[in-house]
Amino acid sequence: MLVNNAAVMTPHPPATTSYADWQAAWRSTVEVNLLGAANLSHQVAAHLIERGATGRIVNVGSRGAFRGEPDHPAYAASKAALHALGQSLAVALAPHGIAVVSVAPGFVETERVAGRLAGQQGADIRAQSPFGRVAAPEEVASAVLYLASPEATWSSGAVLDVNGASHLRT
């Protein structure tokens, strides 16, 4: 099993970011959020196929892939690409018994976003969900654990929203 959960998110609002900083943000974000996951997925799949073993790949994307991130466009784009990668790999690797799925969490209460969850900005973020809060890390981990289980094989190719109804896709 592989869980692709690494991510970087450098602010780079298009209207106020220099071109050099814009390029740097895009390069580092795509390198970690997309290419790191793609490279690891390739190597894990190759290892499983060589051994004749089944397996699971779970990508941790973001609701930002579907609703955009105005101050972090490279983050949103890289997570959208990660979801597309997961769906492509799901089709390609199914004949080898490898299921590939993704989760798309909303805000999760972690150290990385602690500053954004403070004060009025935090209240506004929590209000995005009708539950009036953000996810605990354990809630996302539970979804990943299920999707990595043999019982979730038929979910291969799916993108599971784990965002407390803060963003509904149609």
WOTA-V726287 format. One record per residue. N is the residue number from 1. RES is the residue in one letter. PHI is phi in whole degrees, -180 to 180 (999 if undefined). Layout:
n->N res->RES phi->PHI
n->N res->RES phi->PHI
This chain:
n->1 res->M phi->999
n->2 res->L phi->-127
n->3 res->V phi->-116
n->4 res->N phi->-87
n->5 res->N phi->-126
n->6 res->A phi->-79
n->7 res->A phi->-161
n->8 res->V phi->-126
n->9 res->M phi->-149
n->10 res->T phi->-100
n->11 res->P phi->-61
n->12 res->H phi->-157
n->13 res->P phi->-58
n->14 res->P phi->-60
n->15 res->A phi->-76
n->16 res->T phi->-126
n->17 res->T phi->-100
n->18 res->S phi->-64
n->19 res->Y phi->-62
n->20 res->A phi->-63
n->21 res->D phi->-68
n->22 res->W phi->-59
n->23 res->Q phi->-63
n->24 res->A phi->-64
n->25 res->A phi->-63
n->26 res->W phi->-64
n->27 res->R phi->-62
n->28 res->S phi->-67
n->29 res->T phi->-67
n->30 res->V phi->-66
n->31 res->E phi->-59
n->32 res->V phi->-81
n->33 res->N phi->-71
n->34 res->L phi->-112
n->35 res->L phi->-67
n->36 res->G phi->-60
n->37 res->A phi->-65
n->38 res->A phi->-62
n->39 res->N phi->-66
n->40 res->L phi->-64
n->41 res->S phi->-61
n->42 res->H phi->-60
n->43 res->Q phi->-69
n->44 res->V phi->-65
n->45 res->A phi->-61
n->46 res->A phi->-60
n->47 res->H phi->-64
n->48 res->L phi->-64
n->49 res->I phi->-63
n->50 res->E phi->-60
n->51 res->R phi->-83
n->52 res->G phi->73
n->53 res->A phi->-103
n->54 res->T phi->-85
n->55 res->G phi->-172
n->56 res->R phi->-137
n->57 res->I phi->-126
n->58 res->V phi->-120
n->59 res->N phi->-99
n->60 res->V phi->-100
n->61 res->G phi->-95
n->62 res->S phi->-167
n->63 res->R phi->-64
n->64 res->G phi->-59
n->65 res->A phi->-64
n->66 res->F phi->-108
n->67 res->R phi->-115
n->68 res->G phi->83
n->69 res->E phi->-138
n->70 res->P phi->-57
n->71 res->D phi->-93
n->72 res->H phi->-140
n->73 res->P phi->-62
n->74 res->A phi->-66
n->75 res->Y phi->-62
n->76 res->A phi->-61
n->77 res->A phi->-65
n->78 res->S phi->-67
n->79 res->K phi->-74
n->80 res->A phi->-63
n->81 res->A phi->-65
n->82 res->L phi->-63
n->83 res->H phi->-63
n->84 res->A phi->-65
n->85 res->L phi->-58
n->86 res->G phi->-59
n->87 res->Q phi->-68
n->88 res->S phi->-63
n->89 res->L phi->-67
n->90 res->A phi->-59
n->91 res->V phi->-71
n->92 res->A phi->-69
n->93 res->L phi->-99
n->94 res->A phi->-56
n->95 res->P phi->-61
n->96 res->H phi->-100
n->97 res->G phi->78
n->98 res->I phi->-109
n->99 res->A phi->-95
n->100 res->V phi->-129
n->101 res->V phi->-138
n->102 res->S phi->-136
n->103 res->V phi->-116
n->104 res->A phi->-126
n->105 res->P phi->-73
n->106 res->G phi->-88
n->107 res->F phi->-65
n->108 res->V phi->-124
n->109 res->E phi->-73
n->110 res->T phi->-129
n->111 res->E phi->-60
n->112 res->R phi->-61
n->113 res->V phi->-111
n->114 res->A phi->-56
n->115 res->G phi->-63
n->116 res->R phi->-73
n->117 res->L phi->-91
n->118 res->A phi->-90
n->119 res->G phi->62
n->120 res->Q phi->-65
n->121 res->Q phi->-59
n->122 res->G phi->-64
n->123 res->A phi->-62
n->124 res->D phi->-64
n->125 res->I phi->-66
n->126 res->R phi->-63
n->127 res->A phi->-70
n->128 res->Q phi->-65
n->129 res->S phi->-100
n->130 res->P phi->-65
n->131 res->F phi->-79
n->132 res->G phi->73
n->133 res->R phi->-155
n->134 res->V phi->-108
n->135 res->A phi->-74
n->136 res->A phi->-86
n->137 res->P phi->-53
n->138 res->E phi->-64
n->139 res->E phi->-70
n->140 res->V phi->-71
n->141 res->A phi->-60
n->142 res->S phi->-63
n->143 res->A phi->-65
n->144 res->V phi->-62
n->145 res->L phi->-60
n->146 res->Y phi->-62
n->147 res->L phi->-64
n->148 res->A phi->-84
n->149 res->S phi->-84
n->150 res->P phi->-60
n->151 res->E phi->-66
n->152 res->A phi->-101
n->153 res->T phi->-53
n->154 res->W phi->-73
n->155 res->S phi->-88
n->156 res->S phi->-53
n->157 res->G phi->94
n->158 res->A phi->-80
n->159 res->V phi->-120
n->160 res->L phi->-94
n->161 res->D phi->-76
n->162 res->V phi->-130
n->163 res->N phi->-137
n->164 res->G phi->60
n->165 res->A phi->61
n->166 res->S phi->-80
n->167 res->H phi->-152
n->168 res->L phi->-107
n->169 res->R phi->-90
n->170 res->T phi->-113
